[in-house]
Amino acid sequence: MGKYTDTTFDNIDKRISWWMSKYGLLLLRLSVGLIFFWFGILKFLPGLSPAQDLAIRTIDLLTFGLVPGSISIYLLASWEVLIGIGLLTGVYMRVTLLLLFAQMLGTMSPVFLFPEEVFTRIAYAPTLEGQYIIKNLVIISAGFVMGATVRKEKSQVADKENFEDGVI
């Protein structure tokens, strides 16, 4: 590649990187918020959540049977919708992330409580429910990324002035 092409590619790369830096966290927060809101709403509608039965049995075990299944699914649904609203609005992010991480502990617990339902071959071949649970590792990681930014001022990450030569 010639010098002109290298410079053009570098400028395009900087613009794309700047755009990702400016909007990536917002898009992450909104997409995870949408997932929680949507999946929470599904739990209010019997039979529409693919992991509903497993969730009810997990809550029953974790609460030593103190929360009836007919109530637990609505509590979980409300909890998830609340997390979704918190992420979608960006309001009370510390509380929202605390609720997210607590919910994720419960969500991941069937891996240990019901391994025979999470794996067809323990530890390496997940069932559909297991895949549904394991993908939450991405949501947990997203929570860490969002949590790392709750103390920062507005978009310190995507400040145009922080770029060396101002090509934006």
N, C-alpha and C positions, 0 to 999 in steps of 0.2 A: 504494500500500500504506500502511496505517496504521502508526503507531508500534509498536503491539503486534506486528503481523506482521513488521515489520522486525527487532525485537528477537528474536522467536522464530526467524526465519530465521537471524539472526546467531548465535544460540546453537547451533542445529543445525549450521550451517557450522563453528563452532569445534570442536564435538564430532567431526564428521567429519574435520576437519583434524588434530585431535589423534590420532585413531585411525590415520589414514594415517601420521602422523609416528611414532607408536609402533610400528606393525607393518609399514610399507612396506618398510623395509630388510630385515627378516627374511623377508618374503614374496618379495622380489626375490632374496635369496640362496638361499632354498629352491627357487624356481622355476627359476633358472639351474642350480642343483645337480642338480635332477631331470632337466633337459634333458641335461646332460653325462652323468649316470649312465645314463640311458635310451639315448641315442644311442651311448654307449660299449659298452653290453651288446649292442646290435644289431650292432656291428662284429665281435663274437665269433661271430656266426651268419652264415655265408656267404650272400650274396645278399639280406640283409634291409636293409642300409643303402643308400639310393639313391645315395649319392656314393662308394661303396666303390671302384669302379674308378678314378675320378678321384683319390681320396685315395692309392691305391697308386702311381699314376703320378706324382703330385706328390711323394710321399716319395722315390720312386726318383730323380727329377730333383734334388731338393734335397740328397740324400745322395750324389749322383754314382754311383748304382748300388751303393753299399756295403751297403745294407740290402735284402735280397730282399723282394719284394712279399708273399710268404707269411708273412714275419715282421713286416713293417712294419705290416700292418693290425692285428695283435695288439698290437704296441707302442702304436699309436694308440688302440686300444680300451682298453688298460690305462691309458694316460695320461688319457683322457677319464673313465673310471670313477673314477680317483684324484681328478681335479678335482671330479667330482660328489660323492664322499664328503667331500672337504674342505669344499665349500660346504654340503652338507647338515648336517654336524656343526659347522661353524664353527671347526674346529680347524686350526691352522697356516695362518691366512688369508693371510699374506704369501707363503708358499711356494705355496699354492693359486693365488693370483692371479698369481704369476710363471709358474706352469705354464699358467694360462689364457691369459695374454697371449702366451707363446711358441707355444702351440697355435694361437691365433688368427692369428699371423703365417703359419704354415703353411697354415691354412685359407683365408686370403685370397689366398695366392700364385697359385692357378690363374687369378685374374683377369688376372694378368700373364703367367703361363707358358702358359696354354691359353685365350686369349681367344676362340678360335673355338668352344670347347665351353661357354663361360660365357655367350656372347651370340649371339643369332641375328642381331642387328644390333649391331655393336661399339659399346659404350659406352652404349647406351640400351635395348636389348631383351634382357633376360636369358633364358636357357634355364631349365628347371626347376632344373638344377644351379646355375646362376648365382643364381637367387632364393634357393636354399638357402645359398649362400655370402654373398650380400649381406645377408641378414637377420642375419648375425653382427655387423654394425655395432651392432645393439642390444645384443648380448651384450658387445661391447667397451665400449660406454658403461656398461652395468651394472657391468662390472669396475671402471671408473673410479669410479663411485659407491660401490661396496663398498670399494675401495682408499682412498677419502677418509675412511673411517670406522674403519680398523683401529687407529688410535692413540687413539681416543676412549674415554672411560669408558662404562659402561653407559648407554645411551639418553639422552645429553645432549640429543638432538634433541627427544625426546618428554617432557621433564620438565614435569609439571603446574604446577610453581611458576613456570615461565617464562611462563605465560599471564597477560596483564594482569589480568583480573578474576576468575580462577579459576572460570570457568563451564565445568566439565567434569563 
